[in-house]
Amino acid sequence: MTFSLRDATAADIAAITAIYRESVLTGTASYEITPPDEAEMAGRYEAIMQKGYPYLVAADPDGAILGYAYAGAFRTRPAYRWIVEDSIYLARSARGRGVGRALLAALLERCTALGFRQMVAPPQWRFTARPASPRSARSRAPATSTAAGSTRC
């Protein structure tokens, strides 16, 4: 699958909302019951961007968004200021094709450049009985992964 990675923009919110909607309705990773609308997703995007965290998209050669990833604060207490939590969501057609792995690698690189020292995977990645694909489960466990589900940046 051919794709490129770039910074997300406000123009991507409709595609991001559609990808997230499908994840909320068919998955367990979001812990949401009702998919948020575009206005809510735009607000979440702005909150991440205003705090200087990275927010990336993967796009196919025609510009269609295949997935997105962002990092945000793990906890708000000062001692956690150098730790981020990642979120990665993929369109169904992009799963198992290396898009998530590429987004994670780029997100790790960006977070390291911003001075973050550790990235924590959401707990559902460690306990989900059926990941999106076997390759997805393996890609979420890089060599630098710890037993607690975190990755050193």
N, C-alpha and C positions, 0 to 999 in steps of 0.2 A: 504494500500500500504506500503510495506516495503522498507525503504531507509535509507541511512546514510548521514551525512553531513561531509565534510572535506574541507580543503583549496584547492582552485583551483591550478592547475599546468599548465605549458605550454602545456603539453600533452592533456589537456582538450579543447584546442582552437578549434579544428575541431567541437566538439559537441556543444560548446558554440556558434560558428558561425552558425551552423545549427538551433539552437533554436532561435537565434536572427533574422536570415533570415526569418523564418516563422512569427515572430512577426512583422517585418518590412512590409512584404508582405500582411499580413492579419489584422493587428491591427493599432492602432493609437497612441500607447504609445511612440514610438521612435522618432517621428517627422522626420524620414528619409524616403526618397523615394526609394532609391536604396540600397539594402542590402550590407554592406561592406564585403570584402573577408577576408580570414583567415589572411593574412598579416596585414590588417588594424586592425582586432580584436586582433591580437597578440600585436600590438603596443599599443592599448588601455589598454590591460591587463598589459603590462609592465609599462605603465605610472601610473596606479593605484598602482601596487606593489612597484614601486620605491619610492612612496610617503608614503608608510607604511600603506595604507588603507587595510581593509580586503576584500578578494574576495573568496567566498565560492561556492561549488557545492553540489548538492544532487545527490547521485548515488544509483541505485537499487542494489540488491545483486550480479548481474552479472557485475557491474561496469558501466553500461550505465548511462549517465548523464541525469537526469530528469529536472534539472533547475539550475540556478545560481543566485547569488546575490553579490553585492558589494556596498561599500560606497565610496564616493569621496567628494571632497570639494564642499560645497554649493556655496560659493563665494570666490574670492581670496583676498578680503580686509582683513586686520588683525583682525578687530572686529568680523569676522565670523569664526575665526580659530577653534572654538570649536563646530561648527555646520557641520554636514555632510548631504549629500543627498543620499538616497538609490535607487538602481535599482535592480529589481527582474524580471527574465524572466523564464518561464516554458515551457517545451515541452507540446504539446497539451495533450498527454496521462497523464500528471501529474496534470493537472488543476483540482481544486475542490477536491483534495485528501489529503490536509494538507501539501503538500510540500512547498508551498509559505509561509504558516504560520510558519513552522519550520525554513525556511531560514531567515525570518524576525526576529524571536526570537533570533536566533544565531547571526545574524548581529548586533542586538541591544546590545547583551551581549558583543560581541567583541569590538564594538565602545565604550561602557561604560568603558571597561577595558583599552582602549587606551586613556581615558580621555575626550572623546567627551561628550558634555552635551545635545545635541539636534540633532535629525534626522528629516530631512524634506522630506516629500513624494513629488515626482514630481507632478506638478499641474494637469496633466492629470488624476490622480487617483481621484481627487475631482470632476472633471467635465465630466468624461467619461459617456456617456449615457447608455452604455451597458457593464458592467464589464465582465470579463471572466466567472464568476459565482457569484451567490448571496453570497456564502460563502466567495469568494475572496473579495468582497466589504466589508463584515463585518470584515474580518480578517485585512483589512487595516485600521480599525478604532478602535485600542485598547483603553482601558479605559483611558490611559494617553494621548490620542490624543487631540489636540487643534483645535479650529475652523479654524486655518490657515493650517491644514493638517500636523502638525509636531508632533513628539513624543519625550518626554523627555527620554534621555538615563539614 
